[in-house]
Amino acid sequence: MVSPIEIQKALGGMEYPADKDAIVQHAESKGAGDDVLEALRGLPEKSYERPTDVNEALS
């Protein structure tokens, strides 16, 4: 499991609301590790209103 801190580092500067594809693209552009990207690619297809929504979906 990826730590919430790693996820938030990868999503720093992300503008919300954002959908899964935008979140994954942002994390890729920030140089997120493979484990973080894999976790984000597993997110449900929906709009996320804030960073905590992303962490909740991953837990």
N, C-alpha and C positions, 0 to 999 in steps of 0.2 A: 504494500500500500504506500502511496506517495503522501508525504506530509503536507498538511495545509500550508505550511510556510513555503515549501517549494512551489506549490501551485500559485500562491499569491505573488511570489517573486516573478514567475513566468507571466503573470497577468498584470504586472505593474504598468500603470498608464493606460490600461484598457478603458475604453468608454462604454458605458452601459446605458440602456439595455443592449445586449449582444446575443446573437445566436451562436450555436455550437461551432459552425464553420469559422465565424469571425474570431471566436475565442482560440481555436486551434491555430489559425493563421497568425494571430498576435503572438501566441506562445512560440511558434516557430521563428518568427522574426526576432524574438528576444533571445533565441538560442537555447530554449528549454531542452532539457535532457530527454532521452528516449522514453524513460519511465513516466515522466510528466506528460509528454505528448500522447503516449498510449492511453493514459488515464483520461485525458481530455477528449480523445477520439471516441471514448466509450460513453461520453455524456449523452443523455437523451436529447432528441431533436426538439428544442424549444428555445424561447427567449429567456435570458437570465437578466434579472433586474440589477443585481449587485454581486460583488465577489463572494459574499457569504452563500449566495444561492448556488454558486458553482461548487464550493466546498461541501455544502449539504448534499448535492446531487452525487458527489463522489464518495461520500461516506456510507 
